[in-house]
Amino acid sequence: MNEVKKELAVAALENGTVIDHLPCSAVYKAVRILGIEDMHNSVTIGNNLASGRLGRKGIIKVADVEFDDTVLNRIAVFAPTAVVNTIRNYRVASKKPVSLPDVLVGVVHCSNPKCITNNEPMKTSFEVIDRDNVTLRCRYCNRTVSGPDAEIL
C-alpha cells in the first residue's frame, strides 16, 4: 500500500521565534507589529494553511530573533489564539499563548476624529474592557473598538 505524505516543507529553525495559530486576517498585522518588514533575518510567512483548531491559519517564523513579551502580547489584540514558540538548537524551548495586556499604548489608532490623539502629538492609550471579545476603550475619548476591527499604528 502506498502512503501519500503531504506536509509543508519549510526549513527548521536553529534559533528564533515561531508564531503559530494566527487567524489568516491577522498575519500581516502581526508582521507590522513585529517590524519584520525591516529585518534582514530569514523570515517565513505562511497564510491560509490547514488547521484543525482554526480551519485555516497563518504562521510566522523568524530566524535568530526572540521577541520581547510586550511586543508579542500586542498581537493578542487581533489574534488571541496565537501561540509563540521560542526555538533554540532546533528544539522548542518554550511555548506560550499571547496574553492581552491591560493597557495598549501607541498600538491602536483611535477612530474618533475628535480624539486628542488625532489632533495633538501624543500616543494613543486603550484599556482592555472585555478580554473574551477583545474590546478596547480609548482612555481619552472613551471610544470603543473590537480587536479584529482595530487599526494598528
Solvent accessible surface area in square Angstrom, and as a share of the most:
residue,aa,sasa,rsa
1,M,227,1.01
2,N,144,0.74
3,E,160,0.72
4,V,122,0.70
5,K,167,0.71
6,K,176,0.74
7,E,125,0.56
8,L,112,0.56
9,A,102,0.79
10,V,54,0.31
11,A,87,0.68
12,A,75,0.58
13,L,24,0.12
14,E,86,0.39
15,N,50,0.26
16,G,1,0.01
17,T,2,0.01
18,V,15,0.09
19,I,1,0.01
20,D,20,0.10
21,H,31,0.14
22,L,0,0.00
23,P,36,0.23
24,C,32,0.19
25,S,98,0.63
26,A,1,0.01
27,V,0,0.00
28,Y,136,0.52
29,K,53,0.22
30,A,0,0.00
31,V,15,0.09
32,R,120,0.44
33,I,26,0.13
34,L,11,0.05
35,G,25,0.24
36,I,10,0.05
37,E,106,0.48
38,D,113,0.59
39,M,54,0.24
40,H,185,0.83
41,N,55,0.28
42,S,79,0.51
43,V,49,0.28
44,T,46,0.26
45,I,65,0.33
46,G,12,0.11
47,N,48,0.25
48,N,82,0.42
49,L,41,0.20
50,A,80,0.62
51,S,17,0.11
52,G,93,0.89
53,R,145,0.53
54,L,57,0.29
55,G,43,0.41
56,R,128,0.47
57,K,31,0.13
58,G,0,0.00
59,I,27,0.14
60,I,0,0.00
61,K,29,0.12
62,V,0,0.00
63,A,14,0.11
64,D,104,0.54
65,V,31,0.18
66,E,92,0.41
67,F,29,0.12
68,D,87,0.45
69,D,66,0.34
70,T,93,0.54
71,V,42,0.24
72,L,7,0.03
73,N,33,0.17
74,R,80,0.29
75,I,0,0.00
76,A,3,0.02
77,V,0,0.00
78,F,10,0.04
79,A,0,0.00
80,P,71,0.45
81,T,51,0.29
82,A,0,0.00
83,V,13,0.08
84,V,4,0.02
85,N,14,0.07
86,T,15,0.09
87,I,17,0.09
88,R,119,0.43
89,N,109,0.56
90,Y,138,0.53
91,R,186,0.68
92,V,88,0.51
93,A,53,0.41
94,S,49,0.31
95,K,136,0.58
96,K,81,0.34
97,P,96,0.60
98,V,13,0.08
99,S,66,0.42
100,L,18,0.09
101,P,42,0.26
102,D,99,0.51
103,V,50,0.29
104,L,3,0.01
105,V,74,0.42
106,G,25,0.24
107,V,3,0.02
108,V,0,0.00
109,H,56,0.25
110,C,1,0.00
111,S,66,0.43
112,N,24,0.12
113,P,99,0.62
114,K,178,0.75
115,C,3,0.02
116,I,77,0.39
117,T,16,0.09
118,N,54,0.28
119,N,96,0.49
120,E,92,0.41
121,P,138,0.87
122,M,75,0.34
123,K,142,0.60
124,T,7,0.04
125,S,7,0.05
126,F,1,0.01
127,E,49,0.22
128,V,26,0.15
129,I,75,0.38
130,D,45,0.23
131,R,118,0.43
132,D,134,0.69
133,N,103,0.53
134,V,7,0.04
135,T,30,0.18
136,L,0,0.00
137,R,82,0.30
138,C,0,0.00
139,R,121,0.44
140,Y,101,0.38
141,C,40,0.24
142,N,102,0.53
143,R,97,0.36
144,T,71,0.42
145,V,26,0.15
146,S,43,0.28
147,G,0,0.00
148,P,84,0.53
149,D,110,0.57
150,A,2,0.01
151,E,106,0.48
152,I,6,0.03
153,L,104,0.52
